[in-house]
Amino acid sequence: MSMAREFREFAIKGNVVDLAVGVIIGGAFGKIVASVVEDMVMPVVGVLLGGVDFASLAFSIGSATVKYGKFIQTCLDFLIIAWAIFLMVKLINRLKREEAAPAPAAAPPRQEVLLEEIRDLLRKG
Protein backbone atom coordinates (compact mmCIF):
# COMPACT_ATOMS: atom_id res chain seq x y z
CA MET A 1 0.00 0.00 0.00
CA SER A 2 1.45 3.34 -0.97
CA MET A 3 2.16 5.97 1.65
CA ALA A 4 -0.22 8.45 -0.03
CA ARG A 5 -3.12 5.96 -0.04
CA GLU A 6 -2.47 4.98 3.57
CA PHE A 7 -2.38 8.65 4.60
CA ARG A 8 -5.60 9.37 2.70
CA GLU A 9 -7.38 6.50 4.46
CA PHE A 10 -6.13 7.77 7.81
CA ALA A 11 -7.09 11.40 7.13
CA ILE A 12 -10.64 10.67 5.99
CA LYS A 13 -11.56 8.27 8.78
CA GLY A 14 -14.67 9.41 10.61
CA ASN A 15 -12.94 9.91 13.96
CA VAL A 16 -10.23 12.14 12.53
CA VAL A 17 -12.73 14.32 10.69
CA ASP A 18 -14.99 14.52 13.76
CA LEU A 19 -12.02 15.49 15.90
CA ALA A 20 -10.99 18.21 13.45
CA VAL A 21 -14.52 19.63 13.37
CA GLY A 22 -14.67 19.53 17.18
CA VAL A 23 -11.36 21.38 17.51
CA ILE A 24 -12.43 24.07 15.05
CA ILE A 25 -15.84 24.58 16.64
CA GLY A 26 -14.27 24.45 20.12
CA GLY A 27 -11.79 27.16 19.16
CA ALA A 28 -14.58 29.38 17.82
CA PHE A 29 -16.72 28.73 20.90
CA GLY A 30 -13.75 29.52 23.12
CA LYS A 31 -13.32 32.89 21.41
CA ILE A 32 -17.00 33.69 21.90
CA VAL A 33 -16.94 32.76 25.59
CA ALA A 34 -13.65 34.61 26.12
CA SER A 35 -15.19 37.73 24.58
CA VAL A 36 -18.28 37.42 26.79
CA VAL A 37 -16.08 37.06 29.86
CA GLU A 38 -13.62 39.80 28.93
CA ASP A 39 -16.01 42.36 27.45
CA MET A 40 -19.24 41.79 29.37
CA VAL A 41 -18.81 39.86 32.62
CA MET A 42 -15.52 41.20 34.00
CA PRO A 43 -16.46 44.90 33.66
CA VAL A 44 -19.60 44.17 35.70
CA VAL A 45 -17.58 42.20 38.28
CA GLY A 46 -15.13 45.11 38.45
CA VAL A 47 -17.97 47.58 39.10
CA LEU A 48 -19.50 45.30 41.75
CA LEU A 49 -16.13 45.12 43.50
CA GLY A 50 -15.75 48.89 43.60
CA GLY A 51 -14.14 49.57 40.23
CA VAL A 52 -11.26 47.12 40.66
CA ASP A 53 -9.48 46.32 37.41
CA PHE A 54 -7.88 42.95 38.06
CA ALA A 55 -5.47 43.20 35.13
CA SER A 56 -3.76 46.23 36.64
CA LEU A 57 -3.14 44.68 40.08
CA ALA A 58 0.58 44.10 40.55
CA PHE A 59 3.49 44.58 42.93
CA SER A 60 7.20 44.90 42.41
CA ILE A 61 10.05 42.98 43.93
CA GLY A 62 13.22 44.70 42.94
CA SER A 63 13.11 45.05 39.16
CA ALA A 64 10.52 42.25 38.75
CA THR A 65 6.81 42.97 38.53
CA VAL A 66 4.39 40.31 39.80
CA LYS A 67 1.10 40.71 37.94
CA TYR A 68 -1.16 38.79 40.29
CA GLY A 69 -4.22 40.64 38.99
CA LYS A 70 -3.71 39.14 35.57
CA PHE A 71 -3.52 35.71 37.22
CA ILE A 72 -6.81 36.36 39.08
CA GLN A 73 -8.35 37.51 35.78
CA THR A 74 -7.19 34.33 34.02
CA CYS A 75 -8.56 32.12 36.82
CA LEU A 76 -11.95 33.85 36.68
CA ASP A 77 -11.95 33.54 32.88
CA PHE A 78 -11.26 29.82 33.23
CA LEU A 79 -14.05 29.31 35.76
CA ILE A 80 -16.59 31.15 33.61
CA ILE A 81 -15.52 29.34 30.43
CA ALA A 82 -15.59 25.96 32.23
CA TRP A 83 -19.09 26.77 33.53
CA ALA A 84 -20.29 27.71 30.04
CA ILE A 85 -18.88 24.50 28.57
CA PHE A 86 -20.43 22.46 31.40
CA LEU A 87 -23.84 23.99 30.68
CA MET A 88 -23.40 23.32 26.95
CA VAL A 89 -22.46 19.67 27.53
CA LYS A 90 -25.38 19.28 29.95
CA LEU A 91 -27.76 20.66 27.31
CA ILE A 92 -26.36 18.37 24.62
CA ASN A 93 -26.66 15.33 26.91
CA ARG A 94 -30.28 16.23 27.70
CA LEU A 95 -31.07 16.53 23.99
CA LYS A 96 -29.41 13.17 23.33
CA ARG A 97 -31.46 11.52 26.08
CA GLU A 98 -34.70 12.97 24.73
CA GLU A 99 -33.75 11.87 21.23
CA ALA A 100 -32.89 8.36 22.42
CA ALA A 101 -36.06 7.95 24.49
CA PRO A 102 -37.89 4.83 23.33
CA ALA A 103 -41.14 5.33 21.49
CA PRO A 104 -44.23 4.24 23.40
CA ALA A 105 -45.16 0.64 22.74
CA ALA A 106 -47.66 0.18 19.97
CA ALA A 107 -51.06 -1.27 20.87
CA PRO A 108 -51.23 -5.02 20.34
CA PRO A 109 -53.08 -6.23 17.24
CA ARG A 110 -56.87 -6.54 17.57
CA GLN A 111 -56.71 -10.32 17.13
CA GLU A 112 -54.36 -10.63 20.09
CA VAL A 113 -56.63 -8.48 22.28
CA LEU A 114 -59.63 -10.69 21.39
CA LEU A 115 -57.69 -13.84 22.17
CA GLU A 116 -56.71 -12.43 25.57
CA GLU A 117 -60.35 -11.58 26.31
CA ILE A 118 -61.42 -15.13 25.37
CA ARG A 119 -58.67 -16.56 27.59
CA ASP A 120 -59.81 -14.42 30.52
CA LEU A 121 -63.44 -15.49 30.02
CA LEU A 122 -62.45 -19.17 29.91
CA ARG A 123 -60.51 -18.77 33.16
CA LYS A 124 -63.56 -17.30 34.88
CA GLY A 125 -65.57 -20.35 34.11
N, C-alpha and C positions, 0 to 999 in steps of 0.2 A: 504494500500500500504506500503510495507516495506521501511525502510529508505534507504537501498542499492539501490533498484529499483528507488526510487524517486531521489536519488543523480545521478544515471546513466542517467536518463532522463534529468536532469538539465545539467550535464557535457557534454552531446553529442548534445545539442541543437545547431543549426547553429550559433546563435549569439555568444555563448560562445566560440565555436571553432574559428570563425572568429576573435574574439577579441584576443584570445591567439596567433593566427598566426600574427595578426597585431602588437602585443606587441613584439613578437620575431623578426620579420622583422624590426620593428622600432628600437629596441635595436641594431641590427646589422648595420642598416643604420646610426644610431647615432655614432657608433664607427668609421665607414668609414669617415663620415663627420668630426668628431673630429680629426681624424688622418690627413685629408687633411688640416684642419685649423691649427693644431699644428705643423705639419711637413713640410707643403708646403707654406701656405699663410702667417703665422705669421713671419717666417724668412725673407720673401720678404718685408713685412711691416716694420720689424725692420731695414732692410737695407735702405729702402726708407726714413725712419725717422732718418737716421744717426747712425745706429747701436744700437738703443735703444732696450734693452731687457726688456720688460714690467714686466716679472715675478720677476726681481731683484729690481724693484723700491720699496723703502720702506723708512720709517722714524721712529725714535724712540721717544717715550714719556716715560721718566723714564726707567723702565725695560720692557715696552711693545713695540713691534714692529708692526707698521701698514703697512701691505703689500698692498698698494693701487695699485701697478703694477699688482699684481695677480688679483685684482678686475677688472682692465681695461682689462686684458687678457681674463677673464671670460666673460665680457660684449661683447667684440669683437667676441669671440667664439660663444656666443649666437646669435648675429646678423648674422653671417655668416651661422650658422646652420639653423636659422629661414629662411634666404633667400633661402638656398638650398631646404628646405622642401617646401617653397612657390612655387618655380619653379617646383618641383616634382608634387605637387598637381595640379598646373596649367596645366602641361603636361598631367596628368591623366584625368583631366576634359575635355581637348581638345580631347583626344582619345575617351572618352565616348560620347562626342557630335558627333564626326564623325561616331562612331559606331551606334549611335541612329538616325542618319539622315534618314529620310524616303526615301524609294526607289522611283525613278521616276514613275509616274503613267503609267500603261500599256496602250497601244493604245486600243481604243474601238474596239469591234468586227466589222468585215467587214459589217455584216448585219446592225448594228446600223449606221455606216457611210453612207450606201446606203439609209437608211430610212431618215436620216437627209438631204441628198442631195435632195431626192424626196420632202420632206417637204419644203425646200427652193425654189425649182422650182415651187411648187404649190402656194407659197406665192407671187412669182413674177407674176403669172398670167398664 
